[in-house]
């Protein structure tokens, strides 16, 4: 009896993990959820639901702003911004180009992923930068003609465990 209940438990755990893994992919694109993207357009309506008949709650007005996709439905993506606000945006307004928002005032861009390396530039709080490669703790950014490495903890738009080459 013990062996049978143990076997059922194992099957339940394995099936549960399989379902969880399947739920971490978008049903439309089969891409990971959640994932980061950026605004392709200069302006984008954020709606209550995934259709043109749903009310517009607000308008994003910042090109290249990083957003996190949390759900998919047809041609619509549910997104959230760094403040946690979100809604549904048409997929044509989004880009796969990765950007981040600087969350620390006067963030230093270093020559290498090392706090002791020379500082190449400083970025103000709220600056949007292009995201390059990322290691466990540092990411390479470019903004305003400058590029360098910054600590991942000072950025919004990249996952804490995300590695990019």
C-alpha positions in Angstrom: 0.0 0.0 0.0 2.8 2.4 0.9 4.6 1.7 -2.4 1.4 2.4 -4.4 0.8 5.8 -2.6 4.4 6.7 -3.1 4.2 6.0 -6.8 1.0 8.1 -7.1 2.8 10.9 -5.3 5.7 10.7 -7.7 3.4 10.8 -10.7 1.5 13.7 -9.3 4.8 15.7 -8.6 6.2 14.9 -12.1 2.9 15.8 -13.8 2.6 19.0 -11.8 6.1 20.0 -12.8 5.3 19.3 -16.5 2.1 21.4 -16.3 4.1 24.2 -14.6 6.7 24.1 -17.3 4.0 24.2 -20.0 2.4 27.2 -18.3 5.6 29.1 -18.3 5.3 29.4 -22.1 3.0 31.7 -24.0 0.1 29.9 -25.7 0.4 32.1 -28.8 4.2 32.5 -29.3 5.5 29.6 -27.2 8.1 32.1 -25.8 8.8 32.2 -22.1 6.5 34.0 -19.7 7.2 36.3 -18.1 9.7 37.9 -20.5 11.0 41.4 -21.2 10.4 43.4 -24.4 10.4 47.1 -25.2 8.0 49.7 -26.8 8.5 49.9 -30.5 6.2 52.8 -30.9 6.4 56.4 -29.5 2.9 55.9 -28.1 0.9 52.8 -27.2 -2.6 52.4 -25.7 -2.9 50.2 -22.7 -6.3 48.6 -22.5 -8.3 46.8 -19.8 -8.6 43.7 -21.9 -7.3 42.1 -25.1 -9.4 43.8 -27.8 -10.1 47.2 -29.3 -13.5 47.2 -27.5 -11.9 47.4 -24.1 -11.4 50.8 -22.5 -8.0 52.5 -22.7 -6.7 53.0 -19.2 -3.7 55.0 -20.2 -1.1 55.6 -22.9 2.6 54.7 -22.8 4.5 57.6 -24.4 8.1 56.5 -24.2 9.7 54.7 -27.1 12.1 51.9 -26.0 10.6 51.6 -22.6 11.1 48.1 -21.2 8.0 46.2 -20.4 7.4 42.7 -19.0 5.0 40.4 -20.8 3.0 38.4 -18.4 0.3 36.9 -20.6 -0.7 36.4 -24.3 -4.1 36.3 -26.0 -4.2 36.4 -29.8 -2.5 39.5 -31.0 -2.5 41.1 -27.5 0.1 41.0 -24.8 -0.5 41.8 -21.1 2.4 43.9 -19.9 3.5 45.6 -16.8 6.0 48.4 -16.3 8.6 49.0 -13.6 5.9 50.5 -11.3 3.8 47.4 -11.6 1.1 49.1 -13.7 -0.1 47.2 -16.7 -2.7 46.2 -19.1 -3.1 44.8 -22.6 -1.1 46.2 -25.6 -1.3 45.1 -29.2 1.8 43.1 -30.2 2.6 45.4 -33.1 3.6 48.1 -30.6 6.2 45.9 -29.0 9.8 45.0 -30.0 12.1 42.2 -29.0 14.9 44.7 -28.6 16.0 44.6 -25.0 16.2 47.8 -23.0 16.4 48.6 -19.3 15.6 51.5 -17.0 18.3 52.8 -14.7 17.0 52.7 -11.1 19.9 54.4 -9.4 20.9 58.0 -9.8 24.3 58.6 -11.2 24.8 54.9 -12.1 28.4 54.4 -13.1 29.2 52.6 -16.3 32.5 50.8 -15.9 35.0 49.6 -18.5 34.6 46.1 -17.3 32.3 44.1 -15.1 34.3 45.1 -12.1 33.6 47.9 -9.6 37.4 48.7 -9.6 37.6 49.3 -13.3 37.6 52.8 -14.8 34.3 54.7 -15.0 33.4 55.5 -18.6 30.1 57.5 -17.9 27.3 58.0 -15.4 23.6 57.6 -16.1 20.8 59.4 -14.4 17.9 57.8 -12.7 15.2 56.9 -15.3 17.5 56.7 -18.3 16.6 54.0 -20.8 19.6 52.1 -22.1 20.1 49.2 -24.6 20.9 45.9 -22.9 23.8 43.9 -24.1 25.4 40.9 -22.6 24.8 40.0 -19.0 26.6 37.9 -16.5 25.4 36.8 -13.1 25.8 40.3 -11.5 26.7 42.8 -14.3 25.2 43.8 -17.7 26.7 45.8 -20.6 24.6 48.9 -21.4 24.7 51.5 -24.1 23.1 54.9 -23.9 23.8 58.4 -25.3 26.8 57.2 -27.3 28.4 55.6 -24.2 28.7 52.0 -23.3 29.9 50.1 -20.2 29.1 47.7 -17.5 26.7 48.3 -14.6 25.4 46.1 -11.7 22.3 44.2 -12.6 20.7 45.3 -9.3 20.5 48.9 -10.5 18.4 48.0 -13.5 14.8 47.2 -14.3 14.1 45.1 -17.4 16.4 42.2 -16.9 15.8 39.1 -14.7 18.0 38.6 -11.7 19.2 35.2 -12.9 19.2 36.1 -16.6 22.4 35.5 -18.5 22.9 37.0 -22.0 25.7 36.5 -24.4 
